[in-house]
Amino acid sequence: MTDSSVSRRLFLAAAAAAPAAPMPLSSDRIAIFSPPQGRVRIVAATAASVVGPAKYTAAEIKQITSQGKDIQIALPANVDEMNKALPEADVVFGALNAEWLAKAKSLRWLQATEAGMERLLFPELIKSDVVVTNMARMFAPAISETAIGMLLSLTRGLNRYYIPQFQKRTFVSERNLVEVDGMTMGIVGLGGIGQSTAMRAHYGFNMRILATDAKPMATPVFVDTLREPGWLMEMVPQVDILVSAAPATKETESMFNEKVFRAMKKTAYFLNLSRGALVDENALVRALREGWIAGAGVDATRAEPLPSSHPYWDCPNLILTCHSAGFSPQRQLRLVGLLADNVRRYASGLPLMNVVDKQRGY
């Protein structure tokens, strides 16, 4: 790879005088492989701990391998096949561990098939010259729809009143309901999920959007205020809905804690669309049980599957989805589309999409 891995800030500065390009920058770095590869050998790995054949249909394989003249994908079914394929691999789809990385002598690029990187990055990979890309933004449409669904279920009483009534075949009209139109939403992490949720909330429900993000970026037109992460405690008391959409890193560990929940309005709602590690779960349980906040929606938890003894199960006004917010048939189309597009870019010497900053962890 050439020394063309540059920061987004420098790239934007250099491009300021040029006509605007339609391609969105969804990562903080740009990676270009030069010269372009005449042959591309890809190994698809399902996980860094369990070896099994990756699941791609014949049509999906054809879509990916048609992006260049000599592209092949190996789908190892066991450890022996993995060990045989890795030394020839230019590219890996999925995940690696340190042992596999040591065997992949020709590896230049790892395309993760997840958006979150906290389980996939390890010291040897971080120190290596291997470029890592992820699935940032590919899950955002489905997850943001789940966020809106959670919020409306909480505010319109679907979870607390009407779904239980349906199960009991009772008919009682509940009047203790809330409108979200015109509320203020605060989003922590304005990446793909954060922006998609913000856009739906602003244009669909006339919401004012406040946000924080660690990366320098232009403020989207549908966002009222975008500030640095240190603005969090100033933002929290202003919002009616607080959304967790930041990546899991050392800096974001348990950032939604008692201090944050006590600073929220008693009428406010909390939605965790990111990893469970961002939330102090005991503090959230207390916030719900003691009425510090009005309700919460949680998609990801620290322990998955969530144990039956976990206090979340007995929390009032909590909606819990089982880390399933990102699933939909359309998601697979986007995932394979990004794989194919990045293979085309790699084979043609063009910038890859969704390059991960391995030091930052996202």
Secondary structure, DSSP 8 states (H G I E B T S, - for coil): --S---BHHHHHHHHTTS---SS---SSB----SS--SSEEEEE-S-SS--------HHHHHHHHTTSSSEEEE---SHHHHHHHGGG-SEEES---HHHHHH-TT--EEE-SSS--TTT--HHHHHSS-EEE--TTTSHHHHHHHHHHHHHHHHTTIIIIIHHHHHHT-----------TT-EEEEE--SHHHHHHHHHHHHHH--EEEEE-SS-----TT-SEEE-GGGHHHHGGG-SEEEE-----TTTTT-BSHHHHHHS-TT-EEEE-S-GGGB-HHHHHHHHHTTSSSEEEES--SSSS--TT-GGGG-TTEEE--S-TT--HHHHHHHHHHHHHHHHHHHHT---SSB--TTTT-
